[in-house]
Amino acid sequence: MLAAYHAHQGMTGRGNSAFTTAAHSFLRRWPAVQAWAQEPLRVQLAANTATHPFITFLLVTGRLHPGWDYLVHRKFSSL
């Protein structure tokens, strides 16, 4: 999954060390990424801005399926 994210970062030119570190931290806490979608909304919305690109990557590649409550509350400026 990280290899795919790094490839995506390379294609879009949007990668940086903060995004990479955030992706690693996310996967350490939720190695099964869909488990994150089971967290309370307050936990999901507490993700820092460096983690947002990884979460968005997971969403648009079909690896993560959060509830509508997250999708409604989260601002997706890059989309």
Phi, psi and omega per residue, in radians:
M1 nan -0.725 3.110
L2 -1.148 -0.624 3.108
A3 -1.103 -0.730 3.106
A4 -1.128 -0.690 3.118
Y5 -1.137 -0.751 3.124
H6 -1.110 -0.693 3.102
A7 -1.101 -0.730 3.105
H8 -1.093 -0.765 3.109
Q9 -1.039 -0.737 3.141
G10 -1.121 -0.710 -3.135
M11 -1.176 -0.643 -3.071
T12 -1.617 -0.239 -3.111
G13 1.212 0.417 -3.077
R14 -1.886 0.069 -3.080
G15 -1.350 2.621 2.987
N16 -2.721 2.972 -3.046
S17 -1.143 -0.552 3.122
A18 -1.151 -0.706 3.120
F19 -1.153 -0.704 3.139
T20 -1.151 -0.786 3.106
T21 -1.074 -0.730 3.130
A22 -1.119 -0.693 3.111
A23 -1.102 -0.754 3.097
H24 -1.074 -0.774 3.139
S25 -1.101 -0.744 3.116
F26 -1.021 -0.829 -3.090
L27 -1.248 -0.467 3.030
R28 -1.162 -0.704 -3.119
R29 -1.372 -0.645 -3.120
W30 -2.264 1.330 -3.136
P31 -1.070 -0.546 2.971
A32 -1.685 1.712 -2.921
V33 -1.018 -0.527 -3.141
Q34 -1.138 -0.367 3.074
A35 -1.067 -0.529 3.093
W36 -1.054 -0.651 -3.120
A37 -1.168 -0.289 3.114
Q38 -1.549 -0.157 3.118
E39 -1.212 2.714 3.055
P40 -1.052 2.655 -3.114
L41 -0.942 -0.684 -3.123
R42 -1.060 -0.609 3.098
V43 -1.235 -0.780 3.141
Q44 -1.068 -0.787 -3.114
L45 -1.271 -0.249 3.135
A46 -1.385 -0.101 3.109
A47 -1.008 2.331 -3.102
N48 -1.323 2.956 -3.044
T49 -1.141 -0.422 3.085
A50 -1.267 -0.412 -3.141
T51 -1.479 -0.431 -3.096
H52 -0.938 -0.774 3.136
P53 -1.065 -0.646 3.123
F54 -1.192 -0.756 3.108
I55 -1.080 -0.748 3.111
T56 -1.086 -0.747 3.072
F57 -1.001 -0.800 3.131
L58 -1.078 -0.683 3.137
L59 -1.145 -0.904 -3.023
V60 -1.286 -0.303 3.085
T61 -1.692 0.096 3.066
G62 1.330 0.290 -3.136
R63 -1.571 -0.261 -3.082
L64 -2.404 2.360 -3.098
H65 -2.307 1.412 3.129
P66 -1.313 2.991 3.098
G67 -1.328 2.921 3.128
W68 -1.061 -0.554 -3.122
D69 -1.032 -0.718 3.098
Y70 -1.160 -0.808 -3.096
L71 -1.076 -0.593 3.138
V72 -1.308 -0.643 -3.075
H73 -1.447 -0.448 -3.062
R74 -1.480 2.367 3.075
K75 -1.578 2.136 -3.136
F76 -1.881 1.341 -3.075
S77 -1.182 -0.488 -3.092
S78 -1.339 -0.258 3.135
L79 -1.631 nan nan
